Amino acid sequence: MRFLRTGTTWVRYGQLGLVAFVIDGYAPTVRLIGRDLRVPLALAALHATAFGIGFMLGPFATTWLTARVGRVATAWIGAAGLCAGVLLYLAGGVLPVTMLGIAVAGFGGTLVQSAAFADLAVVHGPNGPRALSEGAAVSQAAGVVAPLAVGAASATVLGWRAAFAVVLALAALLGLLGAVGSRRAATAGDGARQSRPAPIRRRLPGRFWGVWCSFAVVLGVEFCLSVWAPVLLAARHVPDALATASLALMLTGIMVGRLLIGPLTRRLRVDVLLLASIAVSLAGFAVFWTATQGWLAVAALGVAGLGIAGQSPLSLARLVAASDDRPDDASASASFALGIAIAGAPPLVGALGDLVGVRVGLLLVPALGVVAAVLVLLTPTGPAPVAAASPEPA
């Protein structure tokens, strides 16, 4: 089937970018908000825990909401919650309020991601893996821009908070596009054709949870490297500017890789592509870990990013395929895995680093990669078996 990007597709991509901007944009603000609140960095870092908890709680509401109001309404409810949480985080003024705000933002972000990814998988049917990969690429692009926007805004008289005006402006623009799309669909008589989720069943197939474990593991690889790779570079006396730029290069590699891997999903099995992605990421990490020159280590991170690129969207496609035609549950469980990865994987490397050093602690990354590859081999899936459906109005 020909891959057609409709207005609804672009709105979903934009919603995913909205969430990614908050995920990657708030991280560099933890130190800044700690300074503004006059609290130690250890306390300010609790915002990351609150954000992860919000992501872990969101999936419990996602399935309930999508079963009652549909994916589109769920995504917009989540977008409203995301914006409200961001505003509370920016204007809270005291630590408990700002932590509550970022937790609400994480909760709303889960609703958006779960509903948007599930809708892309259902609407595009056999082209679902490609749509998921492109959606992830768009969100990655927003993630690359976010820290740059925060840094640029912090250098102006407006302050770093001004960067998050992008979130509110993008949400408003997407809402306008969604309203226009809904009106056109109603005019065309398509309003009754809605991609409602399948009825909720009591249990997901047993194989699903093996696929879910592989998904959680590959997310752990991504977040471990994102947080700790610059730390290892700095420990090797790489200049701060180059150590900071290394993360941007890795994120750019992820974005480019996701754009490249989309068309390949129509030619190669998802499982094969995922195993190849894991192999590329492990090869890049091996060069990064053993490199003695800063430029080579940074370049290797870019290669690792190319490998990491396909792991999340391809794993999500496997989840949908293994969910017994329950894409909403699959997408919600993926957000739960994301929350676990955000809140759990980097601290685990940190704990190992305290015991044996960051360099040895980062060996958790290839260990997780090998575990992920074994799980993929033990839980094979084909392309997501979801027939193309008429979308709800955006």
Beta strands, then each sheet from edge to edge (+ up, - down):
end
